[in-house]
Amino acid sequence: MFESIWKKILRRKGLSPLAIPALLLWIVSLFYRIGLAIKKATRGKAVKVKVPVVSIGNLSVGGTGKTPIIATLAEFLLEEGVKVGIVSSAYGRKNQISFVKEARRVAEMSVDDTGDEVKMLAELLPQAIISVDKSKSQAALNAQDSDYDLDMLLIDDGFQHFRLDRDVDIVTYDGAIKARDLKLFPYGVLREPLSSLKRAEVIIITRANFARDIGTLCKRLSKIAPRAKIYTANFKPKEIIGHDRKLPVKYLEDKAIFAFAGIGNFRAFEKQVRTLTSNLDFALEFSDHQRYTGREIDEIRDAADRHGSDLLLTTAKDWVKIRDFDFGREIYYLALEIDLDPGEERLVKYLLSFIKPGEKLN
């Protein structure tokens, strides 16, 4: 509920009655800034584990493409023979349990225990090890103390987790964010001021193709964080995946599509879908990490019936929560591939440099 109202306020145009609640958000953001300063000042000594730690986080609330970046980097590292552990607090799950398991085992668990993003990562990366605890630093310690003999830990959403020491901070920065929204939460979308980017070793500008001027943006971020390596990433539709088949995205061209998702940046997903079809019946936005109940399922089914849609299209993050429901028509999720510039190989080589030769990797 709050998320929906908050997004409406941020998306206001010109002179609007929403300017009054926007002023209230600005006042709240001042207290948020104070709380952030207190958190940094009282963070204490960071926990250090014995294996290299790479955090993949972001500076803004909502979706920046962080999870697909984690999946891509983990996949490349696994191909290099690295024993990868993924650490997460599994935000949005119902049951707060701790575990360290092989990803293929985590994929068999209920999404209530894993959360949507962890479940998705587990299905994409069955060879990885996943450690979950409400505290990321404790999850990292649990992974270190496990019997899996890990070479590297990837920390999901760790940029603001100051209680865990890391070797590399990778920050995903959404190139589609409008300049007017670059203010501290809740008046804007920033978890921290832009100046915090100077802590990062790597900045990945995601959805670079949606940026108004990618060259100017790269220069601006380089000025803020001069020591950071800057990459750009485009998320390209690869295929659509359903219960029992995979199809090329060309299949969508002549279909009437009803799209829905509960993700941080719904508009980016909608834009992608519009590039794939000339017949998008409707795009239904839910809250990030939406828990789908019979009410939401009925809402989707009824709306698709009203529009006479041929099929439903969602995201991989939503798919792990809704694939067992009957919508009365075809349903798929849009699988993406990442085009990273200057290349995944260069970034993976940089990460591999933190694993001492001969210690674990052969």
Sine and cosine of phi, psi and omega as CSV:
sin_phi,cos_phi,sin_psi,cos_psi,sin_omega,cos_omega
0.00,0.00,-0.79,0.61,0.00,-1.00
-0.87,0.49,-0.67,0.74,-0.04,-1.00
-0.87,0.50,-0.67,0.74,-0.01,-1.00
-0.89,0.45,-0.71,0.71,0.01,-1.00
-0.91,0.42,-0.68,0.73,-0.01,-1.00
-0.86,0.51,-0.70,0.71,0.00,-1.00
-0.90,0.43,-0.61,0.79,0.04,-1.00
-0.89,0.46,-0.63,0.78,0.01,-1.00
-0.91,0.40,-0.70,0.71,-0.01,-1.00
-0.91,0.42,-0.54,0.84,-0.06,-1.00
-1.00,0.03,0.13,0.99,-0.03,-1.00
-0.87,0.50,0.46,-0.89,-0.02,-1.00
-0.83,-0.56,0.73,-0.68,0.08,-1.00
0.83,0.56,-0.52,-0.85,0.05,-1.00
-0.96,0.29,0.85,-0.52,-0.09,-1.00
-0.55,-0.84,0.53,-0.85,0.10,-0.99
-0.85,0.52,-0.35,0.94,0.00,-1.00
-0.95,0.32,-0.12,0.99,0.04,-1.00
-0.90,0.43,-0.48,0.88,0.00,-1.00
-0.93,0.36,-0.80,0.60,0.09,-1.00
-0.90,0.44,-0.44,0.90,0.05,-1.00
-0.90,0.44,-0.60,0.80,0.05,-1.00
-0.90,0.45,-0.63,0.78,0.05,-1.00
-0.89,0.45,-0.64,0.77,0.04,-1.00
-0.89,0.45,-0.61,0.79,0.03,-1.00
-0.89,0.47,-0.66,0.75,0.02,-1.00
-0.90,0.44,-0.69,0.72,0.02,-1.00
-0.88,0.47,-0.59,0.80,-0.02,-1.00
-0.90,0.44,-0.46,0.89,0.06,-1.00
-0.91,0.41,-0.67,0.75,0.05,-1.00
-0.93,0.36,-0.58,0.81,0.06,-1.00
-0.87,0.49,-0.67,0.75,0.02,-1.00
-0.88,0.47,-0.66,0.75,0.02,-1.00
-0.90,0.43,-0.71,0.71,0.02,-1.00
-0.88,0.48,-0.62,0.79,0.03,-1.00
-0.90,0.43,-0.66,0.75,0.02,-1.00
-0.90,0.43,-0.65,0.76,0.03,-1.00
-0.90,0.43,-0.67,0.74,0.00,-1.00
-0.86,0.51,-0.69,0.72,0.00,-1.00
-0.93,0.37,-0.61,0.79,-0.06,-1.00
-0.96,0.29,-0.43,0.90,-0.08,-1.00
-0.93,-0.37,0.35,0.94,-0.12,-0.99
-0.94,0.33,-0.37,0.93,0.01,-1.00
0.96,0.27,-0.17,-0.99,-0.04,-1.00
-0.98,0.20,0.71,-0.70,-0.04,-1.00
-0.98,0.22,0.61,-0.79,0.07,-1.00
-0.95,0.32,0.71,-0.70,0.04,-1.00
-0.87,-0.49,0.77,-0.64,0.05,-1.00
-0.97,-0.24,0.16,-0.99,-0.17,-0.99
-0.99,0.12,-0.27,0.96,-0.03,-1.00
-0.96,-0.29,0.38,-0.92,0.03,-1.00
-0.84,0.54,0.66,-0.75,-0.03,-1.00
-0.88,-0.48,0.82,-0.58,0.03,-1.00
-0.87,-0.50,0.89,-0.46,0.04,-1.00
-1.00,-0.05,0.73,-0.68,0.15,-0.99
-0.89,-0.45,0.96,-0.28,-0.07,-1.00
-0.72,-0.69,-0.24,-0.97,0.04,-1.00
-0.54,-0.84,0.12,-0.99,-0.05,-1.00
-0.97,-0.24,-0.20,0.98,-0.10,-1.00
-0.84,-0.54,0.37,-0.93,0.13,-0.99
-0.98,0.20,0.37,-0.93,-0.02,-1.00
1.00,0.03,0.05,-1.00,-0.13,-0.99
-0.98,0.19,0.81,-0.58,0.11,-0.99
-0.90,-0.44,0.07,1.00,-0.07,-1.00
1.00,0.05,0.34,0.94,-0.03,-1.00
-0.88,0.48,-0.72,0.69,-0.07,-1.00
-0.90,0.44,-0.71,0.71,0.09,-1.00
-0.86,0.50,-0.56,0.83,0.05,-1.00
-0.91,0.41,-0.69,0.72,0.05,-1.00
-0.85,0.53,-0.73,0.68,-0.03,-1.00
-0.87,0.49,-0.67,0.74,-0.02,-1.00
-0.91,0.42,-0.74,0.67,-0.02,-1.00
-0.91,0.42,-0.67,0.74,0.01,-1.00
-0.88,0.47,-0.65,0.76,0.00,-1.00
-0.89,0.46,-0.70,0.71,0.02,-1.00
-0.91,0.41,-0.65,0.76,0.01,-1.00
-0.91,0.42,-0.65,0.76,0.04,-1.00
-0.89,0.46,-0.61,0.79,0.04,-1.00
-0.91,0.41,-0.43,0.90,0.05,-1.00
-1.00,0.09,0.05,1.00,0.02,-1.00
1.00,0.05,0.19,0.98,0.02,-1.00
-0.98,0.19,0.72,-0.69,0.10,-1.00
-1.00,0.09,0.98,-0.22,-0.17,-0.99
-0.99,-0.12,0.75,-0.66,0.15,-0.99
-0.93,-0.36,0.72,-0.69,0.04,-1.00
-0.95,-0.32,0.82,-0.58,-0.07,-1.00
-0.95,-0.32,0.75,-0.66,-0.04,-1.00
-0.48,-0.88,0.44,-0.90,0.15,-0.99
-1.00,-0.04,-0.05,1.00,0.04,-1.00
0.80,0.60,0.83,0.55,-0.04,-1.00
-0.84,0.54,0.66,-0.76,0.10,-1.00
1.00,-0.03,-0.06,1.00,0.00,-1.00
-0.98,0.22,0.31,-0.95,-0.06,-1.00
-1.00,0.07,-0.66,0.75,-0.09,-1.00
-0.96,-0.29,0.85,-0.52,-0.07,-1.00
-1.00,0.02,0.97,0.25,0.05,-1.00
-0.95,-0.32,0.44,-0.90,0.04,-1.00
-0.97,-0.24,0.58,-0.81,0.06,-1.00
-0.31,-0.95,0.43,-0.90,0.17,-0.99
-0.78,-0.63,0.92,-0.40,-0.09,-1.00
-0.58,-0.82,0.33,-0.94,0.18,-0.98
-0.90,0.44,0.63,-0.78,-0.07,-1.00
-0.86,0.51,-0.57,0.82,-0.01,-1.00
-0.91,0.42,-0.44,0.90,0.08,-1.00
-0.98,0.18,-0.61,0.80,0.03,-1.00
-0.90,0.44,-0.58,0.82,0.00,-1.00
-0.88,0.48,-0.39,0.92,0.00,-1.00
-1.00,0.07,-0.17,0.99,-0.05,-1.00
-0.98,0.18,0.29,-0.96,0.06,-1.00
-0.95,0.32,0.58,-0.82,0.04,-1.00
-0.91,0.42,-0.35,0.94,0.09,-1.00
-0.91,0.42,-0.47,0.88,0.01,-1.00
-1.00,-0.04,-0.44,0.90,-0.12,-0.99
-0.96,-0.26,-0.44,0.90,-0.19,-0.98
0.99,0.17,0.34,-0.94,-0.11,-0.99
-0.94,0.35,-0.67,0.74,-0.07,-1.00
-0.94,0.35,-0.66,0.75,0.03,-1.00
-0.90,0.43,-0.66,0.75,0.04,-1.00
-0.86,0.50,-0.70,0.72,0.01,-1.00
-0.89,0.45,-0.72,0.70,0.02,-1.00
-0.89,0.46,-0.64,0.77,0.00,-1.00
-0.89,0.46,-0.62,0.78,0.00,-1.00
-0.96,0.29,-0.53,0.85,0.00,-1.00
-0.98,0.18,-0.48,0.88,-0.14,-0.99
-0.78,-0.62,0.92,0.40,-0.09,-1.00
-0.88,0.48,-0.35,0.94,-0.03,-1.00
-1.00,0.09,-0.21,0.98,-0.03,-1.00
-0.98,0.21,0.20,-0.98,0.13,-0.99
-0.93,-0.37,0.70,-0.72,-0.04,-1.00
-0.87,-0.49,0.78,-0.63,0.03,-1.00
-0.88,-0.47,0.82,-0.57,-0.06,-1.00
-0.81,-0.58,0.73,-0.68,0.12,-0.99
-0.39,-0.92,0.45,-0.90,0.01,-1.00
-0.88,0.47,-0.39,0.92,0.11,-0.99
-0.96,-0.27,0.86,-0.51,-0.02,-1.00
-0.90,0.44,-0.58,0.81,0.02,-1.00
-0.91,0.41,-0.63,0.78,0.06,-1.00
-0.93,0.37,-0.62,0.78,0.05,-1.00
-0.88,0.47,-0.61,0.80,0.04,-1.00
-0.92,0.40,-0.67,0.74,0.05,-1.00
-0.90,0.44,-0.66,0.76,0.02,-1.00
-0.88,0.47,-0.64,0.77,0.02,-1.00
-0.92,0.40,-0.66,0.75,0.02,-1.00
-0.89,0.46,-0.64,0.76,-0.07,-1.00
-1.00,0.09,0.01,1.00,0.00,-1.00
-0.97,0.22,0.05,-1.00,-0.01,-1.00
-1.00,-0.03,0.23,0.97,-0.13,-0.99
-1.00,0.01,-0.14,0.99,0.10,-0.99
0.79,0.61,0.86,0.50,-0.11,-0.99
-0.97,0.22,0.49,-0.87,0.03,-1.00
-0.99,-0.12,-0.47,0.88,-0.08,-1.00
-0.38,-0.92,0.58,-0.82,0.08,-1.00
-0.93,-0.37,0.76,-0.65,0.14,-0.99
-0.97,-0.24,0.86,-0.52,-0.06,-1.00
-0.99,-0.13,0.89,-0.46,0.02,-1.00
-0.97,0.23,0.87,-0.50,0.06,-1.00
0.86,0.51,0.82,0.57,-0.09,-1.00
-0.96,-0.28,0.07,1.00,-0.13,-0.99
-0.91,0.43,-0.55,0.83,0.01,-1.00
-0.99,-0.14,0.13,0.99,0.02,-1.00
-1.00,-0.06,1.00,0.04,-0.14,-0.99
-0.97,0.24,-0.17,0.98,-0.05,-1.00
-1.00,0.10,0.05,1.00,0.02,-1.00
-0.83,-0.56,0.84,-0.54,0.05,-1.00
-0.96,0.28,0.64,-0.77,0.04,-1.00
-0.66,-0.75,0.36,-0.93,0.00,-1.00
-1.00,0.05,-0.55,0.84,-0.04,-1.00
-0.67,-0.74,0.73,-0.68,0.15,-0.99
-0.94,-0.34,0.92,-0.40,0.11,-0.99
-0.98,-0.22,0.79,-0.61,0.00,-1.00
-0.89,-0.45,0.81,-0.59,0.10,-0.99
-1.00,-0.02,0.78,-0.62,-0.05,-1.00
-0.86,-0.51,0.87,-0.49,-0.07,-1.00
-0.96,0.27,0.92,-0.40,-0.01,-1.00
-0.93,0.37,-0.24,0.97,-0.04,-1.00
-1.00,0.03,-0.10,0.99,-0.01,-1.00
-0.90,0.43,0.73,-0.69,0.03,-1.00
-0.98,0.21,0.56,-0.83,-0.04,-1.00
-0.85,0.53,-0.56,0.83,-0.04,-1.00
-0.92,0.40,-0.33,0.94,-0.02,-1.00
-1.00,-0.06,-0.02,1.00,-0.03,-1.00
-0.99,0.13,0.87,0.49,0.05,-1.00
-0.75,-0.66,0.32,-0.95,-0.04,-1.00
-0.90,0.43,0.63,-0.78,0.07,-1.00
-0.84,0.53,0.62,-0.78,0.04,1.00
-1.00,-0.08,0.07,1.00,0.03,-1.00
-0.94,0.34,-0.39,0.92,0.07,-1.00
-0.61,-0.79,-0.40,-0.92,-0.08,-1.00
-0.95,-0.32,0.02,1.00,-0.11,-0.99
-0.99,0.13,0.75,-0.66,0.12,-0.99
-0.97,0.23,-0.53,0.85,0.03,-1.00
-0.64,-0.76,0.30,-0.95,0.09,-1.00
-0.89,0.46,0.42,-0.91,0.01,-1.00
-0.84,0.55,-0.47,0.88,-0.01,-1.00
-0.88,0.48,-0.35,0.94,0.01,-1.00
-0.91,0.41,-0.30,0.95,0.03,-1.00
-0.87,0.49,-0.32,0.95,0.00,-1.00
-0.91,0.41,-0.25,0.97,0.08,-1.00
-0.97,0.22,-0.28,0.96,-0.13,-0.99
-0.99,0.14,0.61,-0.79,0.15,-0.99
-1.00,0.02,-0.47,0.88,-0.02,-1.00
-0.67,-0.74,0.71,-0.70,0.12,-0.99
-0.86,-0.51,0.82,-0.57,0.05,-1.00
-0.94,-0.35,0.91,-0.42,0.04,-1.00
-0.99,0.12,0.96,-0.27,-0.03,-1.00
-1.00,0.05,0.34,-0.94,-0.07,-1.00
0.77,0.64,0.68,0.73,-0.05,-1.00
-0.86,0.51,-0.50,0.87,0.00,-1.00
-0.94,0.35,-0.26,0.97,0.04,-1.00
-1.00,-0.10,-0.07,1.00,0.01,-1.00
-0.94,0.34,0.60,-0.80,-0.02,-1.00
-0.91,0.42,-0.68,0.73,0.01,-1.00
-0.53,-0.85,1.00,-0.07,-0.12,-0.99
-0.91,0.42,-0.55,0.83,0.01,-1.00
-0.90,0.44,-0.72,0.69,0.02,-1.00
-0.90,0.43,-0.63,0.77,0.01,-1.00
-0.90,0.44,-0.68,0.73,0.03,-1.00
-0.86,0.51,-0.68,0.74,0.00,-1.00
-0.91,0.42,-0.64,0.77,-0.01,-1.00
-0.90,0.43,-0.71,0.70,-0.01,-1.00
-0.93,0.36,-0.58,0.82,0.05,-1.00
-0.91,0.42,-0.54,0.84,0.03,-1.00
-0.94,0.33,-0.62,0.78,0.03,-1.00
-0.94,0.33,-0.66,0.75,-0.07,-1.00
-0.80,-0.60,0.97,0.25,-0.12,-0.99
-0.90,0.44,-0.39,0.92,-0.02,-1.00
-1.00,0.00,-0.14,0.99,-0.07,-1.00
-0.98,0.17,0.61,-0.79,0.15,-0.99
-0.99,0.14,0.77,-0.64,-0.06,-1.00
-0.97,-0.22,0.80,-0.60,0.10,-1.00
-0.85,-0.53,0.41,-0.91,0.15,-0.99
-0.88,-0.47,0.52,-0.85,-0.04,-1.00
-0.67,-0.74,0.75,-0.66,0.14,-0.99
-0.93,-0.37,0.71,-0.70,0.05,-1.00
-0.99,-0.11,0.93,-0.36,-0.07,-1.00
-0.97,-0.26,0.76,-0.65,0.08,-1.00
-0.85,0.52,0.80,-0.60,-0.06,-1.00
-0.98,-0.19,-0.77,0.64,-0.02,-1.00
-0.22,-0.97,0.16,-0.99,0.14,-0.99
-0.93,-0.37,0.62,-0.78,-0.10,-1.00
-0.82,-0.58,0.77,-0.64,0.03,-1.00
-0.89,-0.47,-0.36,-0.93,-0.06,-1.00
-0.91,0.42,-0.65,0.76,-0.11,-0.99
-0.72,-0.70,0.24,0.97,0.03,-1.00
-0.35,-0.94,0.38,-0.93,0.10,-0.99
-0.89,-0.46,0.67,-0.75,-0.04,-1.00
-0.74,-0.67,0.50,-0.87,0.09,-1.00
-0.92,0.39,0.47,-0.88,-0.03,-1.00
-0.89,0.45,-0.32,0.95,0.05,-1.00
-0.87,0.50,-0.39,0.92,0.02,-1.00
-0.86,0.51,-0.42,0.91,-0.07,-1.00
-0.99,0.12,-0.23,0.97,-0.17,-0.99
-0.82,0.58,-0.69,0.72,-0.07,-1.00
-0.95,-0.32,0.33,0.94,-0.01,-1.00
-0.98,-0.20,0.57,-0.82,0.14,-0.99
-1.00,0.09,0.90,-0.43,-0.19,-0.98
-0.93,-0.36,0.68,-0.74,0.15,-0.99
-0.93,-0.38,0.92,-0.39,-0.05,-1.00
-0.97,-0.23,0.61,-0.79,0.08,-1.00
-0.48,-0.88,0.41,-0.91,0.02,-1.00
-0.17,-0.99,0.43,-0.90,0.13,-0.99
-0.87,-0.49,0.98,0.20,-0.06,-1.00
-0.75,-0.66,0.22,-0.98,-0.06,-1.00
-0.92,0.39,-0.64,0.77,-0.04,-1.00
-0.87,-0.49,0.99,0.17,-0.06,-1.00
-0.92,0.38,-0.58,0.81,-0.06,-1.00
-0.89,0.46,-0.55,0.83,0.05,-1.00
-0.91,0.41,-0.64,0.76,0.05,-1.00
-0.90,0.45,-0.69,0.72,0.01,-1.00
-0.87,0.49,-0.67,0.74,0.02,-1.00
-0.87,0.49,-0.67,0.74,0.02,-1.00
-0.88,0.47,-0.68,0.73,-0.01,-1.00
-0.90,0.44,-0.64,0.77,-0.01,-1.00
-0.90,0.43,-0.41,0.91,0.05,-1.00
-0.97,0.23,-0.22,0.97,-0.10,-1.00
-0.97,-0.23,-0.25,0.97,-0.04,-1.00
-0.52,-0.86,0.48,-0.88,0.09,-1.00
-0.99,-0.14,0.08,1.00,-0.09,-1.00
-0.72,-0.69,0.93,0.37,0.10,-1.00
-1.00,0.00,0.96,-0.28,-0.06,-1.00
-0.89,0.45,-0.73,0.68,-0.07,-1.00
-0.27,-0.96,0.48,-0.88,0.06,-1.00
-0.82,-0.57,0.91,-0.40,-0.09,-1.00
-0.97,-0.25,0.87,-0.50,-0.05,-1.00
-0.99,-0.16,0.77,-0.64,0.12,-0.99
-0.93,-0.38,0.13,-0.99,0.04,-1.00
-0.93,0.37,0.47,-0.88,0.05,-1.00
-0.86,0.51,0.67,-0.74,-0.04,-1.00
0.88,0.47,0.55,0.84,-0.02,-1.00
-0.81,0.58,0.72,-0.69,0.16,-0.99
-1.00,-0.06,0.90,-0.44,-0.08,-1.00
-1.00,0.06,0.84,-0.54,0.07,-1.00
-0.90,-0.43,-0.04,-1.00,0.03,-1.00
-0.84,0.55,-0.52,0.85,-0.01,-1.00
-0.90,0.44,-0.75,0.66,-0.01,-1.00
-0.93,0.38,-0.63,0.78,0.02,-1.00
-0.88,0.47,-0.69,0.73,0.04,-1.00
-0.89,0.45,-0.62,0.78,0.01,-1.00
-0.89,0.46,-0.69,0.72,0.01,-1.00
-0.91,0.41,-0.75,0.66,-0.04,-1.00
-0.88,0.48,-0.72,0.69,-0.03,-1.00
-0.91,0.42,-0.66,0.75,-0.01,-1.00
-0.92,0.40,-0.65,0.76,0.03,-1.00
-0.90,0.43,-0.58,0.81,0.06,-1.00
-0.91,0.42,-0.68,0.73,-0.01,-1.00
-0.89,0.46,-0.61,0.79,-0.03,-1.00
-1.00,0.07,-0.18,0.98,-0.02,-1.00
0.92,0.40,0.58,0.82,-0.07,-1.00
-0.93,0.37,0.59,-0.81,0.04,-1.00
-0.97,0.25,-0.63,0.78,-0.06,-1.00
-0.46,-0.89,0.27,-0.96,0.06,-1.00
-0.96,-0.27,0.60,-0.80,0.02,-1.00
-0.73,-0.68,0.74,-0.67,0.00,-1.00
-0.66,-0.75,-0.27,-0.96,-0.01,-1.00
-0.96,-0.27,0.27,-0.96,0.03,-1.00
-0.88,0.48,-0.57,0.82,0.00,-1.00
-0.90,0.43,-0.61,0.79,0.03,-1.00
-0.98,0.18,-0.53,0.85,-0.07,-1.00
-0.83,0.55,-0.64,0.77,-0.07,-1.00
-0.91,0.41,-0.25,0.97,-0.02,-1.00
-0.97,-0.23,-0.36,0.93,-0.16,-0.99
-0.87,-0.50,-0.04,1.00,-0.15,-0.99
-0.91,0.41,-0.33,0.94,-0.02,-1.00
-1.00,-0.01,-0.04,1.00,0.02,-1.00
-1.00,0.06,0.46,-0.89,0.03,-1.00
-0.99,-0.16,0.91,-0.41,0.00,-1.00
-0.98,-0.21,-0.02,1.00,0.04,-1.00
0.97,0.24,0.22,0.98,0.03,-1.00
-0.30,-0.95,0.11,-0.99,0.01,-1.00
-0.87,0.49,0.60,-0.80,0.09,-1.00
-0.63,-0.78,0.68,-0.74,-0.02,-1.00
-0.65,-0.76,0.29,-0.96,0.22,-0.98
-0.90,-0.44,0.46,-0.89,-0.04,-1.00
-1.00,0.02,0.92,-0.38,0.03,-1.00
-1.00,0.06,0.70,-0.72,-0.06,-1.00
-0.91,-0.42,0.45,-0.89,0.20,-0.98
-0.85,-0.53,0.48,-0.88,-0.10,-1.00
-0.96,-0.29,0.79,-0.61,0.10,-0.99
-0.98,-0.22,0.97,-0.24,-0.09,-1.00
-0.98,-0.21,0.78,-0.63,0.00,-1.00
-0.86,-0.51,0.80,-0.60,0.24,0.97
-1.00,0.06,0.37,0.93,0.16,-0.99
0.82,-0.57,0.63,-0.78,0.03,-1.00
-0.89,0.46,-0.58,0.81,-0.07,-1.00
-0.87,0.48,-0.66,0.75,-0.02,-1.00
-0.91,0.41,-0.67,0.74,-0.01,-1.00
-0.93,0.38,-0.67,0.74,0.02,-1.00
-0.89,0.45,-0.64,0.77,0.04,-1.00
-0.87,0.49,-0.64,0.77,0.05,-1.00
-0.89,0.46,-0.69,0.73,0.01,-1.00
-0.92,0.40,-0.61,0.79,0.01,-1.00
-0.90,0.45,-0.43,0.90,-0.02,-1.00
-0.91,0.41,-0.27,0.96,0.01,-1.00
-1.00,0.05,-0.13,0.99,0.10,-1.00
-0.99,-0.12,0.89,-0.46,-0.07,-1.00
-0.92,0.39,0.80,-0.60,-0.02,-1.00
-0.85,0.53,0.73,-0.69,0.09,-1.00
1.00,0.02,-0.23,0.97,-0.01,-1.00
-0.96,0.29,-0.75,0.66,0.00,-1.00
-0.74,-0.67,-0.74,0.68,-0.01,-1.00
-0.95,0.31,0.64,-0.77,0.05,-1.00
-0.99,-0.12,0.00,0.00,0.00,0.00
